[in-house]
Amino acid sequence: MENVGTQARSIPGQGDSLGMRGAPLPEPDEFDVRDYIQDYADAKRLTPSRAEELLEKALAVEQPARPDPDACCGSSCCPCVEDLWREEVAVWKAVRVKNQHDMAQHLVRAARRRLSTSTPPSPASTTTPPPRAASLLRSPPTERILPTAPEWTYGPSPRAVPLRKPANFVPAVQRYSALLPPDCPELVIAQYGVQAPAGDEAALATSPLMAWVDAAFKLPHGPSTADHARFVDAQGYTNHVVTGYWLRSYDDWRAATDGWWAAPDRLEHGALGVFREVVRVPPERFESIYWLDYPGGLSADAGVELYPTPYCGYYGAMRDRLVVNDALEGEAAPLERRHDRGHGRWRVTPPHNTAVIRTAHTWSAMDESQKLDYDAKLAPPLARGMGYLQDHPDACLSLRWATTTDAEGELVPEKHATGYFATLGKMEDWSEGHKTHAAIFSAAVGRYKFYGEKNQLRTWHEVCVLPDDREQLFEYIGCHADTGLLPYFDAEGHEA
């Protein structure tokens, strides 16, 4: 490592792109990066030789080249190539390989800490750092938290599918579930989406659907809570999806707002594709798991109580939380793409026991160290797992891997996923038997073990299994042929 001091000058991402504005790194004759190997080894519980090996790899990383500014789409609805480049620089090309990113960041911080004791700050150090995104964490009022789980949430005994909770099992972290009120015969979760082809993303903000959502959600009997998310699908279309929850009176609200969907101008030339996916589930076919201080999905409804679920922290807990006394088996035949439905108006009917999952996680409360750990160790397997599901409809019919936004489309530090599986068993096959989920689970468990109660990652998920004894509305108007469940199952409608 004779030239390591010289290499330290060119550590990629120094300065603003790392989010650490301050004194520039010293010249080689002012400090030697080898001084910090023992410091890093002690902090990360590594041997000095292992720390030195990681250092050499970190310093070998090349900074990504700045892109051509003309390649930027210029849209306010998605990150431009310049922003993506800055993010690339911050994370580096080697962020997904062990501790390289964490190593380099640590060295930069250590150098600046030591240098600041003997060197006046440079002009750059007086620059105000960019504001940190507001944390999404907040605890619910204590009156919403039940001390114990209601008796019925333990489910029937015996069960059609035996419980998988190990005897005397105590979870490392107690999680909570949403309690649907007694006057709620069914939960309605409705997703309303609009899609724009590449190059037309700016039209999303002024689309008729967004105006409809803004007005309709404010009407009497509107949703008790709602959220927004945005993603680019495999066909290059940017989609904005608004999800609302109803505990009661959905049909009254729908009667007052349904005319918009039937209007002929939904299919006018040049109109953006719109869709709605509205599921209805009785309480026994819905399960959820949340952190108390991370309101999301149904738990963001101020009128919903939360209780400590007896089933969390082990493989199989998801099905154990479903109290329906049913094996929830679905269509046995392998599901493949059956239709190529063109631009038009279509209503798809999903089969009995189609399974739906909504899940999210946030890094908004993470300090710098935990965010770097998340970027290096958990985010990559998450992205690979979601990518696998998106590419394998035999495992998952449709998966949207989105970033949460506010109502204006501004990004929020949270990722969202909505997945449709032909059966709950298909979902379990992936979550319990596929290497991509095993990698996610391993990274998450490792994180919990390392940080313990100080862990700043937050997650939630909701799963429902759809019965065929009530309407499950999946309508696609002017959408491309691969939207949602459009390529699958029977449908009513026509091409434009």
C-alpha positions in Angstrom: 0.0 0.0 0.0 2.9 2.3 -0.7 0.8 4.8 -2.7 -2.3 4.8 -0.5 -1.8 8.3 0.6 -1.9 9.6 -2.9 -4.9 7.5 -3.7 -6.8 9.1 -0.9 -6.9 12.4 -2.7 -9.2 11.0 -5.4 -11.7 9.2 -3.3 -14.8 9.4 -5.4 -17.7 11.4 -4.2 -15.9 13.8 -1.8 -17.7 17.0 -1.1 -21.3 17.8 -1.8 -22.1 14.5 -3.5 -21.5 12.6 -0.3 -23.7 15.0 1.6 -20.7 15.9 3.8 -19.7 19.5 3.0 -16.6 20.5 4.9 -12.8 20.8 4.7 -11.3 19.2 1.6 -9.2 16.1 2.1 -5.6 17.0 2.9 -2.7 16.6 0.6 -0.7 13.3 1.0 2.0 14.9 3.0 -0.6 16.2 5.5 -2.1 12.8 6.4 -1.8 9.2 5.5 -5.0 7.2 5.2 -3.2 4.2 6.8 -3.5 6.1 10.1 -7.1 5.3 10.1 -7.0 1.5 9.5 -6.9 0.6 13.1 -9.6 3.2 13.8 -11.9 1.6 11.3 -11.0 -1.9 12.4 -11.9 -1.1 15.9 -15.2 0.5 14.9 -16.3 -2.4 12.7 -14.8 -5.2 14.8 -12.4 -6.2 12.0 -8.9 -7.4 12.0 -6.4 -4.8 10.8 -5.6 -7.0 7.7 -9.3 -7.3 6.8 -9.7 -3.5 7.2 -6.7 -2.9 5.0 -8.1 -5.2 2.4 -11.4 -3.3 2.3 -9.6 0.0 2.2 -7.6 -1.1 -0.9 -10.9 -2.1 -2.6 -12.6 1.1 -1.7 -9.8 3.3 -3.0 -9.8 1.4 -6.3 -13.3 2.5 -7.1 -13.6 4.9 -10.0 -16.0 7.8 -9.9 -18.9 7.5 -12.5 -18.5 9.8 -15.4 -20.8 12.8 -15.5 -23.6 12.3 -18.1 -24.4 14.5 -21.1 -26.7 17.3 -19.8 -28.8 17.0 -23.0 -29.8 13.5 -22.0 -31.9 14.9 -19.2 -35.7 14.6 -19.7 -36.2 18.0 -18.1 -39.3 16.7 -16.3 -40.1 17.6 -12.7 -41.8 14.2 -12.3 -38.8 12.0 -12.1 -35.1 12.3 -11.3 -33.0 13.8 -14.1 -29.8 12.1 -15.2 -27.8 14.7 -13.4 -29.5 13.8 -10.1 -29.0 10.1 -10.8 -25.3 10.7 -11.5 -25.0 12.5 -8.2 -26.6 9.6 -6.4 -24.3 7.2 -8.2 -21.3 9.2 -7.0 -22.6 9.2 -3.5 -23.1 5.5 -3.4 -20.2 4.7 -5.8 -19.9 1.8 -8.2 -18.9 -0.5 -5.4 -21.6 0.2 -2.9 -23.0 -3.3 -3.3 -19.8 -5.1 -2.4 -19.5 -5.7 1.3 -18.3 -2.7 3.3 -16.5 -0.7 0.6 -18.8 2.3 0.7 -19.0 2.4 4.5 -15.2 2.1 4.6 -14.6 5.1 2.3 -17.2 7.2 4.0 -15.6 6.5 7.4 -12.2 7.5 6.1 -13.5 10.8 4.8 -15.2 11.6 8.0 -12.2 10.5 10.1 -9.8 12.6 8.0 -12.0 15.7 8.3 -12.4 15.3 12.0 -8.7 15.1 12.6 -7.9 17.8 10.1 -10.4 20.2 11.6 -8.4 20.3 14.9 -5.4 21.9 13.1 -6.6 23.4 9.9 -8.9 26.5 9.4 -12.1 25.6 7.6 -12.2 26.2 3.9 -14.8 28.4 2.3 -16.7 25.2 1.3 -17.2 24.3 4.9 -19.4 27.3 5.5 -21.9 26.1 3.0 -25.2 25.1 4.5 -25.8 21.4 4.0 -28.9 20.3 2.1 -31.9 19.8 4.4 -32.5 16.3 5.6 -35.9 14.8 4.7 -38.4 14.9 7.5 -38.8 11.6 9.4 -42.0 9.7 8.7 -42.0 8.3 12.2 -44.5 9.3 14.8 -46.2 7.4 17.5 -50.0 7.0 17.7 -52.0 8.3 20.7 -52.0 5.8 23.5 -55.7 5.3 23.3 -55.3 3.7 19.9 -53.0 1.0 21.3 -54.6 -2.1 22.9 -52.6 -3.8 25.7 -53.3 -7.3 24.4 -54.6 -9.0 21.3 -58.4 -9.5 21.1 -59.4 -13.2 21.5 -60.7 -13.6 18.0 -57.4 -12.5 16.5 -55.8 -15.8 17.7 -58.0 -17.6 15.1 -60.0 -20.8 15.3 -58.8 -24.0 16.9 -58.2 -26.3 15.2 -57.2 -24.6 12.0 -57.5 -25.8 8.4 -53.8 -24.9 8.2 -52.0 -25.6 11.5 -50.2 -22.7 13.3 -46.5 -22.5 12.6 -45.6 -20.5 15.6 -42.8 -22.3 17.6 -43.6 -23.3 21.1 -42.7 -20.6 23.7 -41.5 -18.3 20.9 -40.9 -14.7 21.9 -40.2 -12.2 19.0 -37.1 -10.1 19.2 -39.3 -7.1 18.4 -43.0 -6.9 19.2 -45.0 -5.8 16.2 -48.6 -4.6 15.9 -51.6 -5.3 13.7 -54.7 -3.2 12.8 -58.0 -4.1 14.4 -61.0 -3.5 12.1 -63.9 -2.1 14.1 -67.0 -4.3 14.8 -69.2 -2.3 12.3 -66.8 -3.0 9.4 -68.1 -6.0 7.5 -65.4 -5.5 4.9 -62.3 -3.5 4.2 -62.1 -1.7 0.8 -58.6 -0.9 -0.6 -58.8 1.1 -3.8 -55.9 2.0 -6.1 -56.4 4.6 -8.7 -53.6 5.1 -11.3 -52.7 7.1 -14.3 -49.8 6.3 -16.7 -47.9 8.4 -19.1 -45.5 7.2 -21.9 -41.8 8.2 -21.7 -41.4 11.9 -22.4 -44.8 12.9 -21.3 -44.4 12.5 -17.5 -45.2 16.1 -16.8 -48.8 15.5 -18.0 -49.4 13.4 -14.9 -49.7 16.4 -12.6 -52.4 17.9 -14.7 -54.1 14.7 -15.7 -57.9 14.4 -15.3 -57.4 11.5 -12.9 -55.4 13.6 -10.4 -58.1 16.3 -10.6 -60.8 13.6 -10.0 -58.9 12.2 -7.0 -58.4 15.6 -5.5 -62.1 16.4 -5.7 -63.6 12.9 -5.1 -61.5 12.1 -2.0 -62.8 15.2 -0.3 -66.5 14.2 -0.7 -68.6 12.7 2.1 -67.7 9.1 2.7 -64.3 9.5 1.1 -61.3 7.4 2.2 -60.3 7.4 5.9 -56.6 7.5 4.8 -54.7 7.6 1.5 -51.2 7.6 0.1 -49.4 8.3 -3.2 -46.6 6.5 -5.1 -44.9 6.7 -8.4 -42.9 4.3 -10.6 -41.7 3.6 -14.1 -42.9 0.2 -15.4 -41.1 -2.2 -17.7 -42.6 -0.6 -20.8 -41.2 2.8 -19.8 -44.4 4.4 -18.7 -44.4 6.5 -15.6 -47.3 5.6 -13.3 -48.8 7.6 -10.4 -51.0 5.5 -8.1 -53.2 6.8 -5.3 -54.5 4.3 -2.7 -57.4 4.9 -0.4 -58.9 2.8 2.4 -62.6 2.6 3.4 -63.9 0.9 6.6 -67.5 1.8 5.7 -69.7 3.7 3.2 -67.6 3.0 0.2 -70.6 2.2 -2.0 -72.2 5.5 -1.1 -69.0 7.3 -2.1 -68.7 5.3 -5.3 -72.3 6.1 -6.4 -71.4 9.8 -6.2 -68.2 9.5 -8.1 -68.5 6.6 -10.6 -69.7 8.7 -13.5 -66.2 10.0 -14.2 -65.0 6.4 -15.0 -67.9 5.8 -17.4 -67.4 9.0 -19.4 -66.6 8.5 -23.1 -63.8 11.0 -23.0 -61.7 8.6 -20.9 -60.8 7.0 -24.3 -60.3 10.2 -26.3 -57.3 10.3 -28.6 -54.3 11.4 -26.6 -55.8 10.7 -23.2 -53.5 9.1 -20.6 -54.3 5.6 -19.5 -56.1 5.3 -16.2 -57.0 2.3 -14.0 -58.6 1.4 -10.8 -58.1 -1.8 -8.7 -60.6 -2.0 -5.9 -60.5 -5.0 -3.6 -63.1 -5.9 -0.9 -62.1 -8.3 1.9 -63.8 -9.4 5.1 -61.7 -8.9 8.3 -60.8 -12.6 8.6 -59.1 -12.5 5.1 -56.9 -9.5 6.0 -53.7 -9.4 8.0 -51.2 -6.6 8.8 -48.1 -5.9 10.7 -46.7 -2.5 11.6 -44.2 -0.7 13.9 -46.1 1.5 16.3 -44.1 4.6 15.4 -44.4 4.2 11.6 -48.0 4.8 10.4 -48.6 3.5 7.0 -51.4 1.9 5.0 -54.4 1.3 7.2 -52.5 2.0 10.4 -52.4 5.7 9.3 -56.1 5.9 9.9 -56.6 7.7 13.2 -59.7 5.7 13.9 -58.1 2.3 13.8 -56.8 0.6 16.9 -53.6 -1.4 17.0 -52.9 -4.5 19.0 -49.7 -6.5 19.7 -50.0 -9.5 17.4 -49.3 -12.9 18.9 -47.8 -13.9 15.5 -44.7 -12.1 14.4 -41.0 -12.7 13.9 -40.9 -16.2 12.4 -41.5 -17.9 9.1 -45.2 -18.6 8.6 -46.4 -15.7 10.8 -48.1 -14.1 7.8 -50.5 -17.0 7.4 -50.9 -17.4 11.1 -52.3 -13.9 11.3 -55.0 -14.7 8.8 -57.8 -16.0 11.0 -60.0 -17.4 8.2 -60.4 -21.2 8.7 -59.6 -22.0 5.1 -56.5 -23.4 3.3 -57.0 -20.5 0.8 -56.1 -22.6 -2.2 -56.5 -21.1 -5.7 -56.2 -21.9 -9.3 -53.8 -24.9 -9.6 -52.9 -24.5 -13.3 -49.7 -22.5 -14.0 -50.6 -18.9 -14.9 -49.1 -17.5 -18.0 -49.9 -14.5 -20.1 -53.3 -15.3 -21.8 -54.3 -12.1 -23.5 -52.8 -9.2 -25.4 -55.5 -6.7 -24.9 -55.0 -3.5 -26.8 -55.9 0.1 -26.0 -59.5 0.1 -24.8 -61.8 -0.3 -21.8 -61.4 -3.6 -19.9 -62.7 -5.1 -16.7 -60.7 -8.1 -15.4 -62.1 -10.6 -12.9 -59.4 -12.1 -10.7 -60.1 -15.7 -9.5 -61.1 -16.8 -6.0 -58.2 -16.5 -3.5 -56.0 -14.2 -5.4 -53.6 -12.8 -2.9 -52.5 -9.1 -2.6 -49.7 -7.6 -0.6 -48.9 -4.0 0.1 -45.7 -3.3 1.8 -43.4 -0.3 2.5 -40.3 0.7 4.3 -38.6 4.0 5.2 -35.1 5.2 5.8 -36.3 8.7 6.8 -35.2 8.3 10.5 -31.8 6.8 9.8 -28.6 8.6 10.8 -25.8 8.6 8.3 -24.2 5.4 9.5 -27.4 3.4 9.4 -28.3 4.8 6.0 -25.0 3.8 4.6 -25.5 0.3 6.1 -28.9 0.1 4.5 -27.6 1.3 1.1 -24.8 -1.3 1.2 -26.5 -4.3 2.7 -30.3 -4.3 2.5 -31.3 -2.1 -0.5 -29.5 -4.2 -3.1 -31.1 -7.6 -2.1 -34.5 -5.8 -1.9 -34.1 -4.4 -5.4 -33.0 -7.9 -6.7 -36.0 -9.5 -5.0 -38.5 -7.0 -6.4 -36.8 -7.4 -9.8 -37.2 -11.1 -9.7 -41.0 -10.8 -9.0 -41.4 -8.3 -11.7 -39.8 -10.6 -14.2 -41.5 -13.8 -13.2 -45.3 -13.7 -13.6 -45.4 -17.4 -12.8 -44.4 -16.3 -9.3 -46.1 -12.9 -9.1 -48.6 -11.8 -11.6 -47.9 -8.1 -11.2 -45.6 -6.1 -8.9 -45.3 -2.4 -8.6 -42.0 -1.3 -7.0 -42.6 2.4 -6.4 -41.4 5.4 -4.5 -43.8 7.2 -2.2 -44.7 10.8 -3.1 -46.9 13.5 -1.7 -50.0 14.6 -3.6 -47.9 16.9 -5.8 -45.6 14.1 -6.9 -42.6 15.2 -4.7 -40.6 12.1 -3.7 -40.8 10.9 0.0 -38.0 8.7 1.6 -40.1 5.6 1.4 -40.4 2.6 -1.0 -43.7 1.0 -1.8 -44.6 -2.4 -3.3 -47.9 -3.8 -4.4 -48.0 -7.4 -5.6 -50.7 -9.7 -6.9 -50.2 -13.4 -6.6 -52.4 -16.2 -8.1 -52.6 -17.7 -4.6 -51.3 -17.2 -1.1 -49.2 -20.3 -1.7 -47.4 -18.6 -4.5 -46.5 -15.7 -2.2 -45.3 -18.2 0.4 -43.2 -20.1 -2.1 -41.3 -17.0 -2.9 -41.0 -15.7 0.7 -39.9 -19.0 2.1 -38.2 -20.8 -0.7 -36.5 -18.4 -3.1 -33.0 -17.2 -2.8 -33.9 -13.6 -3.5 -36.2 -13.4 -0.4 -33.7 -15.4 1.7 -31.1 -12.7 0.9 -33.6 -10.0 2.0 -34.4 -11.9 5.2 -30.8 -12.5 6.0 -29.8 -8.9 5.6 -32.8 -7.7 7.7 -32.1 -10.2 10.5 -28.4 -9.2 10.4 -29.4 -5.6 10.7 -31.7 -6.2 13.7 -29.0 -8.3 15.5 -26.4 -5.6 15.0 -28.4 -2.5 15.9 -30.9 -4.1 18.3 -33.2 -1.5 19.8 -31.4 1.3 18.0 -32.4 0.0 14.6 -33.9 2.9 12.6 -35.3 0.9 9.7 -39.1 0.8 9.7 -41.4 -1.5 7.6 -45.1 -2.5 7.3 -47.1 -4.8 5.2 -50.7 -5.8 4.6 -51.9 -9.0 2.9 -55.4 -9.9 1.8 -56.9 -12.9 0.1 -59.8 -12.0 -2.3 -63.0 -14.0 -2.1 -65.2 -14.4 -5.2 -68.5 -13.7 -3.3 -68.3 -10.0 -3.9 -67.1 -7.6 -6.6 -63.4 -7.2 -7.1 -63.1 -4.4 -9.6 -60.1 -4.2 -11.9 -60.7 -1.7 -14.7 -58.2 -0.5 -17.2 -59.0 2.3 -19.6 -56.5 3.3 -22.4 -53.7 1.5 -20.6 -50.9 -0.5 -22.3 -51.4 -4.2 -22.5 -49.1 -5.2 -19.6 -50.8 -3.0 -16.9 -51.7 -4.8 -13.7 -53.8 -7.9 -14.2 -54.8 -6.9 -17.8 -52.8 -9.8 -19.4 -54.5 -12.4 -17.3 -57.9 -13.9 -16.5 -61.3 -13.3 -18.1 -62.3 -9.7 -18.9 -65.3 -7.7 -20.2 -64.7 -4.8 -22.6 -63.5 -3.8 -25.9 -60.6 -2.2 -27.8 -61.0 1.5 -28.7 
